[in-house]
Amino acid sequence: MAAHGTGRDTSKPTRAEVDSVTNASHVPSTDSFTPTPFARVRFLFAAVVMLAVTVFLVILAWKTANPVVISAVQVEVADDVIIGQVMDAGENRIRVTRVFKGAIQEGREIRVFNLPDTALIADQEYILALSPVRRDFQVTVLNNRGVAPPEVLIYPVTSESIDHVKRLVRNPSPLNVQ
C-alpha cells in the first residue's frame, strides 16, 4: 500500500530505520554482560541451599536404608533369645554374650545346627532366637507349611535391634502362634 503522493510502501521500514534499531547503543550486547553483586549473592545462596538439601537427603537415605526388622513371632515362639559371638563359623560354635529370654547362661559356648554358613563372620555378634535340640540348639524357624524351605533368620547387633528385642520379650505380641 503506497502513501498518498510518495509512491513508497510504508508498511516496510526503510534501511535507515533498520540500521538505527540494530546499531542502537541502548541495547546491551551479550559480550559486555556483567552480573550485579545481588545476582551473584542470589546464585550463591541458591547453590548453597541446593547443596545442603542434597547432603541432607543423602544422609537420610544412608541412615534409614535397610533397617533391621526382627520377627516378633520368631522371638515369641523361641525358647531362648540371645546375643551370641561366632567362635567358629564352620563348626557353628557360638559364645553367649547376653540373654534376653531363656535359661542359657552368659559366657557358655553352645553349638547351633542350622546357622547359614555364608552369613556368619567369625568374632561378630548376632541376635539369635533359639530352640533346643537334645543338648544343642537350632535357630527357631517359622512353619511355612512346606511351601518352601524355612528361612533361618539371624539379626545383626545394633542399638535399635537390641531395643526392639527387649520390647518384644517384655511385651509379647497378642498373636495366636501355633
Residue pairs with C-beta under 8 A, 6 or more apart in sequence:
1 9
1 10
1 11
2 8
2 9
2 10
3 10
35 43
67 160
68 155
68 156
68 158
68 160
68 161
68 164
70 127
70 155
70 161
70 164
70 165
70 168
71 129
71 142
71 153
72 168
72 173
72 175
73 142
73 173
73 175
73 177
74 129
74 140
74 141
74 142
74 153
75 81
75 101
75 129
75 165
75 168
75 169
76 168
76 172
76 173
76 175
76 177
77 129
77 131
77 140
77 142
77 177
78 101
78 102
78 129
78 130
78 131
78 140
79 101
79 102
79 130
79 131
79 132
79 140
80 99
80 101
80 102
80 103
80 104
80 129
80 130
80 131
80 132
80 137
81 99
81 100
81 101
81 102
81 127
81 128
81 129
81 130
81 165
81 169
82 94
82 96
82 97
82 98
82 99
82 100
82 102
82 104
82 127
82 128
82 130
83 96
83 97
83 98
83 100
83 125
83 126
83 127
83 128
83 157
83 162
84 94
84 95
84 96
84 97
84 110
84 112
84 125
84 126
84 128
85 94
85 95
85 97
85 123
85 124
85 125
86 93
86 94
86 120
86 121
86 122
86 123
86 124
86 125
86 126
87 93
87 94
87 95
87 109
87 122
88 122
89 115
89 117
89 120
89 121
89 122
90 117
91 111
92 111
92 112
92 113
92 115
93 109
93 110
93 111
94 109
94 110
94 111
94 112
94 115
94 128
95 107
95 108
95 109
95 110
96 104
96 105
96 106
96 107
96 108
96 109
96 110
97 106
97 107
97 125
98 106
99 105
99 106
100 165
100 166
100 169
101 169
102 130
104 110
104 130
110 136
110 137
111 136
111 137
112 128
112 130
112 136
112 137
112 138
112 139
113 133
113 136
113 137
113 138
114 138
114 139
114 141
114 152
115 139
115 152
115 154
116 152
116 154
119 154
120 126
120 154
125 157
126 154
126 155
126 156
126 157
127 154
127 155
127 156
127 157
127 161
127 162
127 165
128 139
128 154
128 155
129 139
129 140
129 153
130 137
130 138
130 139
130 140
131 137
131 138
131 139
131 140
139 152
139 153
139 154
141 150
141 151
141 152
141 153
142 150
143 150
143 178
144 150
144 151
155 161
155 165
